[in-house]
Amino acid sequence: MGFKMGIVGMPNVGKSTLFNALTKTAAAQSANFPFCTIEPNVGEVNVPDARLDELAATSGSAQIIPTRMTFVDIAGLVKGASKGEGLGNKFLATIREVDAIAHVLRCFEDDDITHVEGRVDPIADADTIETELMLADLESIERRRANLVRKLKGNDKEAAQQDRLLAAAQAVLEAGQPARTVAVDDEDAKAWKGLQLLTTKPVLYVCNVAETEAAEGNALSAAVAKMAAEQGAGHVIISARIEEEISQLEADEAEMFLTEMGLEEPGLDRLIRAGYDLLHLETYFTVGPKEARAWTIRAGTSAPQAAGVIHGDFEKGFIRAETIAFADFIAYKGEQGAKEAGRMRAEGKTYVVKDGDVLHFLFNT
């Protein structure tokens, strides 16, 4: 699996420019006026991972198949979106479908690009969006709790659990905090996720800076970094304009351009890595003569669950996983060399897969 990240923010902060760059398309119209994104644009990109290339080269794999990540470009939200202002309600619904939110914040000055509220203040922008999401959640909670009254009178256990969790979310929201600040027990985790509250989504703040500030950022992005740290959220510094330029270049030209700008890697790489960290995602590999392939799992995934990402039958009939660490696979020149060196392990159902593991699953049909 990959994961789905919604790109949100105020109008004219660079969301569509960033989306175009990330997906290497011009599918999202970029224009200097609010609401130029009417329908949410969806684009899939390969997740860059240099390890996959090394594994393929070592094994002589005929094909390389990276894991995929989905970006959803959601129209600019404004104050009052929770009440339907702008194009609010439609896009609040779209946010419910994503795994995480990339909140693009304008951290650049440009008199030629208008701001819907006539100022450049990323902290205020972040607060506006968060407030609208919180208000939308409160409205949803009040409506849903009212609909549970009859079931609660009938002592419905599932309804009681749902109402208890909704009440906990309502309490923190009314105190001015997002629902993700609620401490949820393991036994409630599935039901909590099923509530699909907007403010339970993990947030990654994307500081869109001027081209000359892409390497180090500026005072505005520093303020965002401080805010993100206080919230336990992630943040990255990106120049959407630079990413857009890079997306139009050949690989060698792009590398040269990055060097000239003082950057070690494209913003896409940093954004995806930050997204993986935010969602506690990891990658394991399957390697053979036909293909070298990457698979995304959540940290803490057991070997049978990891096998199930490939096919449900692999999980149901799981016997064991022949496991080689990435470093050993490369150092001993492939599966046979690692096996001869005693670096291949047979792991059972309780094994927790580690990032970079090269796995071969044995299972009953």
Backbone torsions as a table, in degrees:
resi	resn	phi	psi	omega
1	MET	NA	152.4	168.4
2	GLY	-105.0	-148.3	171.4
3	PHE	-149.8	163.1	-174.9
4	LYS	-110.6	123.5	-179.3
5	MET	-117.5	125.1	177.4
6	GLY	-88.4	130.4	178.0
7	ILE	-95.7	113.8	-177.9
8	VAL	-123.7	170.0	176.9
9	GLY	157.3	176.2	175.4
10	MET	-67.7	162.6	175.3
11	PRO	-61.1	146.8	173.5
12	ASN	63.2	36.2	175.4
13	VAL	-104.9	-4.1	177.9
14	GLY	108.0	15.1	-178.1
15	LYS	-60.7	-50.9	-176.2
16	SER	-69.8	-34.1	175.6
17	THR	-62.0	-43.7	178.7
18	LEU	-65.6	-42.7	178.9
19	PHE	-59.8	-45.7	178.9
20	ASN	-57.9	-42.4	-178.4
21	ALA	-68.1	-44.4	-176.7
22	LEU	-65.2	-39.3	-177.8
23	THR	-95.4	0.3	179.3
24	LYS	53.3	40.8	176.5
25	THR	-135.8	173.0	172.8
26	ALA	-113.1	30.6	-175.1
27	ALA	-65.6	-32.1	179.9
28	ALA	-97.3	120.0	-179.3
29	GLN	-66.7	130.7	174.6
30	SER	-105.3	124.1	-180.0
31	ALA	-150.3	153.8	-175.5
32	ASN	-88.2	57.3	171.6
33	PHE	-157.6	152.8	-176.5
34	PRO	-63.4	150.9	173.2
35	PHE	63.9	30.1	175.8
36	CYS	-70.8	-18.7	173.4
37	THR	-94.2	109.3	-176.1
38	ILE	-96.6	-52.2	175.1
39	GLU	-99.6	143.0	178.4
40	PRO	-66.4	121.9	178.5
41	ASN	-83.3	141.0	-178.9
42	VAL	-122.6	131.6	178.7
43	GLY	-141.1	142.7	178.0
44	GLU	-108.8	139.9	177.5
45	VAL	-130.0	153.8	172.5
46	ASN	-72.1	140.5	174.8
47	VAL	-84.0	115.4	-177.5
48	PRO	-68.6	133.1	178.4
49	ASP	-154.4	105.8	-176.7
50	ALA	-61.0	-25.6	-179.4
51	ARG	-62.3	-34.0	-178.5
52	LEU	-64.4	-40.6	177.8
53	ASP	-63.4	-41.2	179.9
54	GLU	-64.8	-41.4	179.9
55	LEU	-64.4	-41.9	-179.8
56	ALA	-65.3	-40.8	179.5
57	ALA	-65.6	-39.8	-178.8
58	THR	-67.0	-37.7	-176.9
59	SER	-96.1	-5.3	-177.3
60	GLY	65.0	35.6	-178.5
61	SER	-65.5	137.1	-177.9
62	ALA	-73.5	-25.7	-175.4
63	GLN	-139.2	146.4	175.9
64	ILE	-115.0	125.6	-179.3
65	ILE	-124.9	100.7	178.4
66	PRO	-76.0	164.1	172.2
67	THR	-76.7	166.9	-173.4
68	ARG	-120.9	152.8	176.3
69	MET	-128.9	138.2	-178.6
70	THR	-106.0	129.9	174.3
71	PHE	-108.5	137.1	176.0
72	VAL	-119.4	116.2	179.1
73	ASP	-87.0	107.4	-175.4
74	ILE	-101.6	138.4	-174.6
75	ALA	-56.7	155.2	-178.7
76	GLY	-59.9	127.2	176.7
77	LEU	-90.1	150.4	179.2
78	VAL	-132.8	170.1	176.2
79	LYS	-58.4	129.2	-177.8
80	GLY	96.7	2.5	-178.2
81	ALA	-59.6	-35.2	-179.1
82	SER	-65.5	-19.1	177.1
83	LYS	-103.7	11.0	176.8
84	GLY	95.0	5.1	178.5
85	GLU	-65.9	153.1	-176.5
86	GLY	62.1	-124.7	176.2
87	LEU	-121.5	36.5	-166.7
88	GLY	-56.8	-60.8	-169.0
89	ASN	-57.0	-42.2	-177.3
90	LYS	-60.2	-39.1	-174.2
91	PHE	-87.3	-23.3	171.3
92	LEU	-62.4	-37.3	177.3
93	ALA	-64.5	-37.5	179.5
94	THR	-64.2	-36.7	-179.1
95	ILE	-61.6	-32.4	-178.9
96	ARG	-60.6	-23.3	-173.3
97	GLU	-88.0	-7.3	-176.0
98	VAL	-96.8	160.8	179.2
99	ASP	-83.7	-31.5	-177.9
100	ALA	-151.2	162.9	-178.4
101	ILE	-115.1	124.2	170.2
102	ALA	-96.0	106.0	-174.8
103	HIS	-94.1	103.2	-178.1
104	VAL	-79.1	126.7	-178.9
105	LEU	-119.2	134.8	179.3
106	ARG	-75.7	114.5	178.8
107	CYS	-121.3	35.4	179.2
108	PHE	-137.6	153.1	175.9
109	GLU	-101.6	133.5	176.8
110	ASP	-162.7	108.5	-177.5
111	ASP	-66.1	-18.7	-178.2
112	ASP	-83.1	-11.8	-180.0
113	ILE	-113.7	114.7	-174.8
114	THR	-74.9	151.2	173.3
115	HIS	-111.8	136.6	-174.1
116	VAL	-58.0	-25.1	178.2
117	GLU	-113.1	13.1	172.4
118	GLY	67.6	29.8	178.6
119	ARG	-156.3	160.7	176.1
120	VAL	-113.0	103.0	-177.3
121	ASP	-151.0	89.4	-175.0
122	PRO	-61.4	-31.4	179.6
123	ILE	-67.4	-44.0	177.8
124	ALA	-64.2	-39.3	178.0
125	ASP	-61.4	-44.8	179.9
126	ALA	-61.6	-40.7	179.9
127	ASP	-65.8	-38.7	178.9
128	THR	-61.5	-47.9	-178.4
129	ILE	-65.4	-46.5	-179.3
130	GLU	-60.1	-41.9	179.6
131	THR	-61.6	-42.4	-179.8
132	GLU	-65.7	-38.4	178.2
133	LEU	-67.3	-39.0	178.6
134	MET	-66.0	-42.2	178.6
135	LEU	-63.8	-39.9	178.0
136	ALA	-63.8	-40.7	177.9
137	ASP	-63.7	-43.3	179.8
138	LEU	-60.4	-43.7	179.0
139	GLU	-62.1	-42.5	179.4
140	SER	-64.3	-42.6	-178.2
141	ILE	-64.1	-45.5	-179.1
142	GLU	-61.1	-40.6	179.9
143	ARG	-67.3	-43.0	-176.6
144	ARG	-71.6	-37.4	178.4
145	ARG	-66.3	-36.7	177.7
146	ALA	-63.6	-35.6	-179.3
147	ASN	-74.8	-13.4	-178.5
148	LEU	-90.7	-9.0	-173.1
149	VAL	-54.1	-47.4	-177.4
150	ARG	-62.8	-43.6	179.8
151	LYS	-65.8	-36.4	179.4
152	LEU	-64.7	-37.4	178.1
153	LYS	-65.5	-26.3	178.2
154	GLY	-90.7	11.8	178.2
155	ASN	58.4	37.2	176.8
156	ASP	-71.7	117.2	-175.5
157	LYS	-64.6	-41.1	-179.6
158	GLU	-64.9	-40.7	178.1
159	ALA	-65.2	-37.3	179.5
160	ALA	-64.4	-42.2	178.2
161	GLN	-63.8	-45.6	-179.1
162	GLN	-62.2	-43.2	-179.7
163	ASP	-64.7	-39.7	178.7
164	ARG	-61.7	-42.9	180.0
165	LEU	-70.1	-40.1	177.4
166	LEU	-63.2	-38.1	178.7
167	ALA	-64.9	-39.8	178.5
168	ALA	-64.2	-41.7	178.2
169	ALA	-66.0	-41.7	-179.5
170	GLN	-61.2	-39.4	-178.6
171	ALA	-62.4	-45.0	-178.6
172	VAL	-73.0	-35.5	179.0
173	LEU	-65.1	-41.6	178.8
174	GLU	-68.2	-20.8	175.8
175	ALA	-87.9	3.4	176.9
176	GLY	87.1	19.5	179.8
177	GLN	-118.6	146.9	178.4
178	PRO	-68.7	157.9	-177.5
179	ALA	-63.4	-23.1	-179.7
180	ARG	-66.5	-9.8	177.9
181	THR	-82.7	-6.4	178.0
182	VAL	-72.1	132.9	175.6
183	ALA	-82.4	119.1	-175.1
184	VAL	-113.9	128.6	177.4
185	ASP	-71.9	158.6	-180.0
186	ASP	-57.8	-37.5	-176.9
187	GLU	-69.2	-18.9	179.6
188	ASP	-101.5	-3.8	-171.2
189	ALA	-58.2	-45.7	-177.3
190	LYS	-65.6	-45.0	-179.8
191	ALA	-66.0	-36.9	179.0
192	TRP	-63.3	-46.0	179.0
193	LYS	-62.2	-35.6	-178.9
194	GLY	-66.4	-17.6	178.2
195	LEU	-68.4	-26.8	177.7
196	GLN	53.4	43.8	176.1
197	LEU	-74.0	141.7	-175.5
198	LEU	-63.2	-39.3	-174.0
199	THR	-86.9	9.9	169.6
200	THR	-88.4	-11.8	-178.4
201	LYS	-68.0	132.9	174.4
202	PRO	-62.6	145.5	-176.2
203	VAL	-116.7	134.7	172.8
204	LEU	-119.5	116.2	179.5
205	TYR	-83.9	126.4	-179.9
206	VAL	-108.7	110.4	-178.7
207	CYS	-86.0	108.0	179.7
208	ASN	-88.4	108.3	-176.0
209	VAL	-111.3	170.4	177.1
210	ALA	-67.3	159.2	-177.0
211	GLU	-56.5	-38.6	-177.5
212	THR	-74.0	-8.3	-176.7
213	GLU	-115.1	11.6	-174.7
214	ALA	-65.5	-30.3	-176.4
215	ALA	-78.0	-42.6	-173.3
216	GLU	-114.1	-15.6	-176.3
217	GLY	81.2	-163.7	-178.9
218	ASN	-150.5	-171.2	-177.4
219	ALA	-62.4	-35.9	-179.6
220	LEU	-67.1	-44.8	179.8
221	SER	-68.7	-30.6	177.0
222	ALA	-65.1	-38.3	178.0
223	ALA	-65.7	-38.5	177.4
224	VAL	-65.9	-41.5	179.1
225	ALA	-59.5	-40.9	178.7
226	LYS	-64.6	-44.2	178.7
227	MET	-61.9	-44.1	-179.1
228	ALA	-62.2	-42.3	179.8
229	ALA	-62.3	-40.4	179.9
230	GLU	-65.4	-31.0	-178.3
231	GLN	-90.3	-10.4	-173.7
232	GLY	73.8	23.3	179.1
233	ALA	-97.3	170.4	176.9
234	GLY	-96.1	166.2	173.3
235	HIS	-154.1	148.1	174.5
236	VAL	-137.5	152.8	176.7
237	ILE	-106.8	124.6	-177.2
238	ILE	-141.7	144.8	167.2
239	SER	-103.8	109.3	-178.2
240	ALA	-59.3	-34.4	179.3
241	ARG	-64.8	-41.9	178.1
242	ILE	-64.1	-44.7	-179.9
243	GLU	-61.2	-36.8	178.4
244	GLU	-65.3	-41.0	178.4
245	GLU	-65.6	-44.5	-179.0
246	ILE	-60.0	-39.2	-176.3
247	SER	-63.1	-19.0	-179.3
248	GLN	-95.1	-2.3	-175.0
249	LEU	-101.0	156.6	171.0
250	GLU	-71.1	162.1	-173.1
251	ALA	-55.8	-46.7	-177.7
252	ASP	-68.5	-36.0	177.8
253	GLU	-68.5	-39.4	179.2
254	ALA	-62.7	-41.3	179.3
255	GLU	-63.7	-40.7	178.3
256	MET	-65.7	-40.9	179.8
257	PHE	-63.4	-43.3	178.7
258	LEU	-60.5	-42.7	179.1
259	THR	-60.9	-43.6	179.6
260	GLU	-62.6	-31.8	-178.9
261	MET	-87.6	-1.0	179.9
262	GLY	76.3	26.5	-178.4
263	LEU	-112.7	140.5	-178.6
264	GLU	-86.9	-24.8	-176.3
265	GLU	-155.4	160.2	177.1
266	PRO	-64.5	155.6	178.1
267	GLY	-62.5	-29.3	178.1
268	LEU	-55.5	-45.3	-179.0
269	ASP	-61.0	-45.3	-179.4
270	ARG	-65.5	-40.4	-178.2
271	LEU	-65.2	-45.4	179.8
272	ILE	-65.6	-43.5	179.3
273	ARG	-61.2	-42.0	177.5
274	ALA	-64.3	-37.8	177.6
275	GLY	-65.4	-40.8	177.4
276	TYR	-62.1	-44.6	179.0
277	ASP	-62.0	-42.6	-178.0
278	LEU	-60.5	-40.1	-177.3
279	LEU	-97.8	5.1	179.0
280	HIS	57.1	49.8	179.8
281	LEU	-99.5	152.2	177.6
282	GLU	-136.5	171.3	-178.9
283	THR	-127.0	134.2	168.2
284	TYR	-121.3	167.2	-173.5
285	PHE	-128.3	149.1	165.4
286	THR	-119.5	135.0	-172.4
287	VAL	-135.2	135.7	176.8
288	GLY	-162.6	-178.0	-178.4
289	PRO	-65.1	-29.9	-178.7
290	LYS	-78.0	-43.2	-176.2
291	GLU	-157.8	152.8	168.1
292	ALA	-112.9	125.0	-171.5
293	ARG	-134.0	142.5	177.7
294	ALA	-102.5	144.4	178.9
295	TRP	-131.7	136.2	-179.3
296	THR	-99.2	133.5	177.0
297	ILE	-136.5	165.2	173.8
298	ARG	-84.5	146.5	177.0
299	ALA	-56.6	138.3	-178.9
300	GLY	92.4	4.7	-179.5
301	THR	-73.5	133.2	178.0
302	SER	-77.1	163.5	-179.5
303	ALA	-58.4	-45.7	178.0
304	PRO	-61.6	-39.1	178.6
305	GLN	-65.3	-38.7	177.8
306	ALA	-63.9	-39.4	177.4
307	ALA	-63.6	-35.0	-179.6
308	GLY	-66.0	-20.6	176.2
309	VAL	-64.8	-32.9	178.1
310	ILE	-76.4	-49.8	179.4
311	HIS	-162.0	140.1	-179.4
312	GLY	-57.1	-33.6	-179.3
313	ASP	-65.6	-30.2	179.1
314	PHE	-64.0	-37.7	-180.0
315	GLU	-74.0	-44.5	-177.8
316	LYS	-61.9	-42.2	-175.9
317	GLY	-101.6	19.4	-175.1
318	PHE	-55.0	131.2	174.6
319	ILE	-109.4	-57.7	177.8
320	ARG	-162.8	168.6	177.8
321	ALA	-122.2	118.0	173.1
322	GLU	-76.7	120.1	-165.9
323	THR	-123.5	131.5	175.6
324	ILE	-132.2	130.1	176.6
325	ALA	-67.4	146.6	-178.0
326	PHE	-52.7	-48.1	-177.2
327	ALA	-59.7	-38.7	179.6
328	ASP	-70.7	-38.1	179.3
329	PHE	-59.5	-42.4	-179.6
330	ILE	-73.7	-46.1	-176.0
331	ALA	-62.4	-35.7	-176.8
332	TYR	-103.2	17.0	170.8
333	LYS	59.2	43.3	171.5
334	GLY	112.7	-175.5	-174.1
335	GLU	-62.6	-46.9	-176.6
336	GLN	-64.3	-43.8	179.8
337	GLY	-63.6	-41.3	179.6
338	ALA	-66.2	-37.7	179.2
339	LYS	-65.3	-44.4	-179.9
340	GLU	-65.5	-29.4	-179.6
341	ALA	-86.8	3.9	179.7
342	GLY	73.5	24.3	-177.6
343	ARG	-100.1	0.2	174.4
344	MET	-94.9	131.8	-179.1
345	ARG	-116.5	146.5	173.5
346	ALA	-98.7	112.6	-176.4
347	GLU	-109.4	141.7	-177.7
348	GLY	-96.7	-161.3	-171.9
349	LYS	-66.5	-24.0	-177.2
350	THR	-89.6	-5.2	-177.1
351	TYR	-66.9	132.8	175.6
352	VAL	-96.2	118.4	-175.8
353	VAL	-64.5	139.0	-179.9
354	LYS	-105.2	150.9	178.2
355	ASP	-57.5	127.9	178.6
356	GLY	93.6	-4.4	178.0
357	ASP	-61.2	139.3	170.9
358	VAL	-102.4	119.1	-170.1
359	LEU	-120.4	145.2	170.3
360	HIS	-130.5	118.2	-173.7
361	PHE	-94.7	135.9	171.7
362	LEU	-109.9	134.1	-174.4
363	PHE	-152.0	158.8	175.2
364	ASN	-90.3	140.8	177.9
365	THR	-90.9	NA	NA
